[in-house]
Amino acid sequence: MTCLLRLHDVTHRFGKVLALDGLSLSVPEGAIYGFLGRNGAGKTTTLRVLMGLTPPDAGRIELFGEEIRAVPVRLKRHIGFVPQEPHFYPWMTAVQLGRFVGDFYPTWDDAEYRRLLRRLDIPTDRKASAMSGGTRTKLSLALAFAPRPPLLLLDEPTTGLDPVARREFNDQLIELQREQGTTVMFSSHLVGEVEQVAHAVGIIQAGSARFEGTVDSLRAQVRRVVGLDEATEASWLERVRGDVFRADEAAWRANVLPPGAVAERLGLEDIFLAFARTDEVRAT
């Protein structure tokens, strides 16, 4: 598996607050990677590090096959970004914004941008201040995809959208990613959204990675064990929280639980809550 980006033991502090605590993760090339964590877990700080806006205090970054300490401008030009709350010059139309943003990207494809405006049903002559929240979010997506970046970062882009607009945005993201083959990393605290969109998932808790892999492997590894006496707790099990445990899928098949204990499969939301509820909320 080829990875477009990796973080190795990345740490960052905001004063006394430890926002990233030895974070390591790998994003497969050509995949949609769901970065899942509760608010304050360190998701935004991670994306800021990858955008070169927040240099790490320690650790290493591998980006586009190059090992770096912080992301330089020459690499930023190959990264698209969709923020949680898009901000545009309010008097500009979508066409004017395209001309403005396009000047920053040597790979800007104006024909593709105009196709995206049509595809996403974004009015070309309406000022940004007159657009709905959902339309501004779609405009942000069009601006991010138009330079055809190999990497796209999205910071909880559907926050504030109603369920219909959120589903529409995610469907369009999936289709555009398939068309361009872009590697996408998007953060979210919405489990259903990650389940709908992502090929791979990483769970962050208090600035550290707790899980990384496919959604199916997450379901296979984490289960609730009912009737397990702490005195006879199996050594091959890793306690996540309470009666929720993690083990390799092979270990679940190869080992036998103590008498009276039964393992139950969990949905993705219950698994996420088991990780997230042990979290210490930290500023991002």
N, C-alpha and C positions, 0 to 999 in steps of 0.2 A: 504494500500500500504506500503510495507516494503522498506525502503531506506537504501542503503549500505553506503552512505555518506551524511553528511549535513554540511553546514557552517552556523554559527550563528554570524551575525554582525562582520564579519572579516574585520579588517583594517590593512593596511600596507603602510608605507611611504618609499620612497627613498629620503632621505634628505627632501627638501621642497615639493616634488611631492607626492601627495596623490594617490597611485596606486589603492588601494582597499578602498572603503568608506562604511563600514558597510555592506559588501556583505553577503547575505544569500541565500542559494540554497539547494535543495534536489535532489539527484539522485536516482531514483527507482532501486531496485535490479533487475538484469536481463535485463535491458533496454539499448538501445543506446541513450545517452543523448547528443544532439547537443548544444554546448556552443557557441552562436553566438554573435559576436561583431566586430566592426571595428578595424583596427589596432590601438593599443594604448589604447584600452578600459579597459585592465586589465586581459585579458584571460591568457597570459603566467604567470603573477604573481600568479594568482589563482592556476594554475597547479603546479607551483613551491612550493607553500604553501602545496598542497596536496602530493607532493613528498618529503616533509621535507627538501627542499633545501632553502626555505625562511620562517623563522618562522614569524607568524603574530604578529603585535604589540598589537592587541587586538582582542577579539572574541574567539569563541570556534569551535572546529572541532569534529564531530562524525564520526568515521570510523570503519566499521565492528562491530557496536554496542558498541563501546567504546568511551567515551568522553575524548578528549585529548586537550592540548594547542598547541602542535606541534607534527609532525609525527615522531615516533622513528624508529630506524633501524629495529626492529623486525616486524613492520607493513609494512615497505617499501618492505620487501621481498615478500609480498603478492600483490604487485602492479606492473603491467607491464607498460612500458613507451615507447612511440614512439615520438621522438622529431621532430621538424619542419625540421631540417637538420641533418640526421643521420651522426655520425662520428665514423668510425671504424679504427682500425690499418690497414693501407693500404696494408701491406704485408700479411695479414691473408686472408685465404679462408673462405667460409661460414662454413665449417666443423670446422676449427680452431677457428673461432669466437664462435661457439656453445660450444666448450670445455671451452673456456675462460669465457664466460658469465655464463655457467652452474654452475661453481664453486661458484657463488654468491647466487644461489637459491637452498634451500634444496628440493624443489618440482620439480626441473628440470626434464623433461621427454625427454630423448635423442631420443627415438623412435618416439615420437610425433614431435620433431624438424625435424628429417629427413623426416618424412611424409610431414611436412609443406614445406620443401624445394622442394620436388617433386610436391606437390600440387600447389605451387606458381611459379613453373618453374624457380627456382633459381639454377644456376650452382654451383656445390659443389667444383669444383677445380679451380675456377677463383678467383684471388685476388680482394679484395674489391675495390682497386684503378682502376681496369679494368671494373667495373660494371657501368651500366648506372644509372642515378638518380632514375629511376623508379624501377630498380632491387634492389638498395640499400634500397629504402623505403619498398619494399616487404620483404627484408631480416630483416629489423628492426621489421616488423610486426611478422615474424616468431620467432624471438628472444623474442619478448614480449609475444607471446601466448604459447611458449614451456613450461614454468613453470606452465601452467594452472592457472594463477592468477585469483582471484575472481574479481579484478578490473583492468581495462586497461585505461590508460590516453594517449591521443593522442593530440599533440600540432600542429595543422594545418599541418598534415602529407603530404597532397597532394600539398602543395605550391611548385611551380616550375615544376610540372608535366604537360604534355600536356593533353588535354581533354580525349584522349583514355586511357592513363595510369591512369588518375585520376578515370575514371569510373571503370576500371578494379580493382583498389585498393579498391574502395568503395564496389564493388560487393563481393570481397573476404572477406572484413571485415564483411559484413552482414552474409555471409555463415559461417565464423569461429565463429562469436558470437553466431549464432544459434546452432552450434555443441557443443560448450563448455559452453554455458549459461553465459558467462562472462558479467559483467556489464561494459559498455564502456562509457567513457566521452571524447568527442573529441571537440576541439575548431576549429572554422572556421569563416571566414568572407564571405564565399561563400554560398549564400542563397540556390541555387539549390542543393548543396552538402548536406546541412542539410535536405532539403526537401526529398531528395532521401534516406537518411540513417537513420535519427533519429526517435525514437518513441516519445521522449519528447524533449523539447527545452527550453533553458534559454537564455534570451537576456541581455547582460551586457552593461551598458553605464556609462562611467566615473567612473568605479570601483563599481557601484551599480547595482543590479538586477532590470530590468524594467519589465520583464515578465518571467513567468515560467509555463509550462503546455504542452499540446500536440499541434502539428501543427494545428490540426482541431480547437481546442479551441482558438488558437491565431487568426485564420481567423474569427472565429465567434464573437470574442470580439472587434476587431479593424475594424473600417469602416470609410470611408470618408463621411462627411455630407456636402452636397452642399446646399447653400441658407440659411444657419443659421445665423441669425442676432445676434451679440454678446450681444445685449441688451435683447434678449429673449433666451439666451443660457440655455439649460436644465440643472438643477442641478445634474441630475443622470449621466451626461456625464463627462468623464475625458479627457481633451485635451492632446493629445500626441504631436502634432505639427501642426500648421496651421489649416487646415480643417479636420484633422484626429483625431478621438476620440475613446476612449475605454470605454466599459461598459460590465457588465456581459451579457451573451447571454439571460438570463431571462429578464434582464432590457430592452434589445432591443425589446423583444416581448411584454412586459407589458406596456411600455410607448409609448406615441405618440409624435412625433416631432412637433415643432411649424409649423404653416401654411407656406408653401413655401419651407420647408426644406426636403431634400430627402437623405436617407442613401444609400451608395453604397458599395458593397463588394470589398475587395482589394486582390490582390495577395500577396504572402509571401514577395516578394522582396520590394514592395511598403510599406508594413507594417514595415519591417526592416529599410528601409530608413527613415521612419517617426521617429523611435526611434533614429537611429544612427546620424541623422543630427543635433540633439540637443547636440551631444557628444562634450566634450572637450578632445582632443587627449592627452593621457598621456603615459609616458614611461612604458614599460612592462619589 
